[in-house]
Structure formats: structure tokens, C-alpha cells
Amino acid sequence: MKNPIALLMAASLVALASPGHASVSAEEAKALGTTLTDFGAIKAGNKEGTIPEYTGGLTKGPANFKPGSGYWADPFAGDKPLYRIDGKNMAQYADKLSESQKYLLKTYADYYIDVLPTHRSVVYPESVLKATVRNATTCSGGKDYFSVDVACRGGIPFPIPKNAYEVMWNLTLKYSGATDITFDHGVSLLVDANGSPTVVSDQFTRTERPYYQMDQKDRDPNMILRTYSVAKAPARISGQMTMLTDYLDMDAKPRRAFNYSPGQRRVKLAPEFAYDTPVSQLGGVTLFDELFLFSGKMDRFDFKLVGRKEMLIPYNSYKFYNDCKGAEHFVGTHLNPTCERWELHRVWVVESTLKAGQRHAYAKRTYYIDEDGTGAGMFDAFDKNGELYRGMFQTHIQLYDHTTPYSGKTITYDFSKRMMLLIGEGAIQVSPKNLPETDLSAEAVVGRETVR
């Protein structure tokens, strides 16, 4: 009998050429909860035993975890590296590495990747799992996947994705809690070509995902994401507010963005906060459409599903979130390898290629998105000459006391300028409840948050 894991992996490699309607047959959906998890990942481990079977994820923290501290103690602190990859032996592991990882290993003699045991720590609430199983046979995408049916709310839309657009919608609609997640002081650090780190932004940030707020009756049911930030430092941008709101039908209801500048003292619409517009508050090293790894409408690129593949990705990055502070994150112009944790996981591989006649800073991006917790992963970005331009890594931890996978602390390398940007240093707070809609207009946010 053929290996069932091999059959699943082979099936994953079939990329559908054109985006279509969605949902799978009732027969296909029977795989959920059997050979697949309820959220669509292959339940079994790999034949080498280097990726374990999914057995329910991480639901309990270590004894030194302090609830409410904003930091989640490392449940895997006792793990030892299985092996180390550096510039000398990287060819042996090339099939598990992205182009950005290879670039770092080739370029920096003191950079290395320590590979630690794989832990499939992701857990979702039961309500999300039930809605996800429902979505397998009912959820659909329309308008060339510029929209997703509002009936999909409450669960991952496409647990058995048939094409790249469905994988990207799973990323866009990832579950990271049904209540607000805030940073009182979310610090972003920019490292220049000389290896000097600078705080480019210290912000109060609130992010909510109304797509999963099924009991919040005052929300627009088409709203999927709302995030805003108010700068506290440095002084030149203190008081600036940026707000982004995205919707299920990105064609009929495109991104609604606002900006407030203390010098002008008024809230203005900011339609330019999309696609390849650089985020000025973050040093211009990241673009609006790569917030959260990908953000916005998928109309400027053609997306192709390559399939599932085993890759080394940043995972269970508790040390990166908790222990490394400020300049400790960096060694010269690369991340400090002692702050990183790399594990072998199965990922969805998606290639996006710029459409003819469209404009963007990149000609191509290749995404590697974790099959268990759709927020963890990385991408390689290439310029119009096919040269590696940037690489982004989005790290993951499981908020084990909230059944919430969280992917928010990121590192972006600009290889053309030998610069890098770290986003998301600081304590994370999970709010017990959401703010009412009356408190979430741009004007209300400015009136409340700019006087903090």
C-alpha cells in the first residue's frame, strides 16, 4: 500500500491554474479530523520522524509563566539544537532553506541556523474548528478571489485549499484571537548598513479581527481586520495615528485607511496606505501589503500554488519574543542567531508574479506559510531583474492560556541596502473584551489615544 502521507503531499502539489469558486466535496471534507486535522494540516508526522504527528497542540504553559505579564514563558527552553547550518554545510540542507536564508548564510561568516526539535504547538478554540469544518464544503470566493462570502465568518475559510488564492485568504483571515490584542509600547528597530540600530517607532497598537467576533453585534459583518497605531516616540512623529480597516469584499469595499498628524490636527483618509507604499513610520523598509506577511487585495499579482513542502521556519520563538531586548537582537546587519529558533515544518509554498501592466516594487514573491498556524512563515521578494531584494520572517508563539496562535514579531531584511527592520518588540496584552464600535472611529481613537 502506498504511503498515505506521500499521497497527501503529492496531491498538494497539484496547482489549479485559474482561481475559481471554492469549497470541496463532502467526500473530500471527510479527511478533516481523520488524515487531516480539523484545520486542514496533515495530521501524521513525516516518515523520517523529524516532523511529529499533531496531537492537539500546546494548552499549558511552564511553571514560570506569569499570566497578564505580556510575556509567555518558553515551554521548550530545555530543548537542545539537533544540528547547526552555516555557510560551510548549507548545501546539504538547501532544499529546506529559502533564498533569503541562503543569502544570510553565504554572506555572513558568523551567521548560522540552529535547528531545534519540531513542536506542533498550534491550538484553536472549538468554535473556530467547528466553523472551519463547516467552511470546507460551504465557503466560497468570488470576483477572482477579491472577496470571500460573509457566511465563512468564524472559521478558517479554506481548510483544504485548492489554489494559491485560497491559501492567501487563509493567511489574511488567520485566527489570532477574537478579542483585541494590544501593545502599549510596540517598538520597531531599524538597523542601518553600519549595523547601528535605531528606534524608528514606539507605538500603542491595537489589532482586532471582527471576522472572528461572532457575538459582537455592532460590527460590520464584512469587516475582517482593524488595526491602529499611535506613535509615542521618537518626538518627530509623536501623536501620529494610522488606522487600517479591511473587508471581505475588497472589490466593492476596498481598504479604508486614515491618518492623523498633530501638526495638521485633523483626520484624513489615506487611500495610498496599500500595495507597495512604504510604511514611513517603520523606516520605509516594509510595504503596506506585507504587513502580517501579506495584507490587502490580490489584484496586482498572479498567485500560483506550488504545493506543500518541508521547510525550516521560525517557530515557537519564545526566546525571540521574551528574552532578546533592543540591540541584543542584532549582530552587525543580521539577526543574532542566539535569539532565533528554527524548526522543520510543512508549509504551503505560493509564488506570486507581477501581472503585465501592473506596477509594484517587486516582480515576484515566494511565500512559505505554515500548514498548522497560517500566520507563521516567510517570503523572498525579487526585483525586476530577478535579484533577491528583500526577505521577511514572521515568527510564531502559541498563547497557550488563550488557545491562540500568535504571529506578530517580524524581521525584514532589505538586501539591496543591507538594512533590516524588526517589528513587534514589547509586551503583548490580550484584552478580555472588545471596545464598542462607538469607540473605534478614527476620530474617537485620536481623541482617546493621542493623550495617553
Sequence and secondary structure as in RCSB ss.txt:
>XXXX:A:sequence
MKNPIALLMAASLVALASPGHASVSAEEAKALGTTLTDFGAIKAGNKEGTIPEYTGGLTKGPANFKPGSGYWADP
FAGDKPLYRIDGKNMAQYADKLSESQKYLLKTYADYYIDVLPTHRSVVYPESVLKATVRNATTCSGGKDYFSVDV
ACRGGIPFPIPKNAYEVMWNLTLKYSGATDITFDHGVSLLVDANGSPTVVSDQFTRTERPYYQMDQKDRDPNMIL
RTYSVAKAPARISGQMTMLTDYLDMDAKPRRAFNYSPGQRRVKLAPEFAYDTPVSQLGGVTLFDELFLFSGKMDR
FDFKLVGRKEMLIPYNSYKFYNDCKGAEHFVGTHLNPTCERWELHRVWVVESTLKAGQRHAYAKRTYYIDEDGTG
AGMFDAFDKNGELYRGMFQTHIQLYDHTTPYSGKTITYDFSKRMMLLIGEGAIQVSPKNLPETDLSAEAVVGRET
VR
>XXXX:A:secstr
   HHHHHHHHHT   SS   B   HHHHTTBTTTB TTSSB S  TTSSS    S      TT  TTSS    T
TTT   SEEE TTTGGGGGGG  HHHHHHHHH TT  EEE          HHHHHHHHHHHHH BEETTTTEE G
GGTTS S SS  SHHHHHHHHHT  S SS EEEEEEEEEEE TTS EEEEEEEEEEEE GGG TT TTS TTEEE
EEEEEEEESGGGTT EEEEEEESBTTTS  EEEEEETTTTEEEE TTSSTT B GGGTTSSBGGGTTSS S   S
EEEEEEEEEEEEEE S HHHHHT  GGGGEETTEE GGG  EEEEEEEEEEEEE TT   S SEEEEEEESSSTT
 EEEEEE TTS EEEEEEE  EEETTTTEEE   EEEEETTTTEEEEEEES EEE SS   GGG SHHHHHHHHT
T 
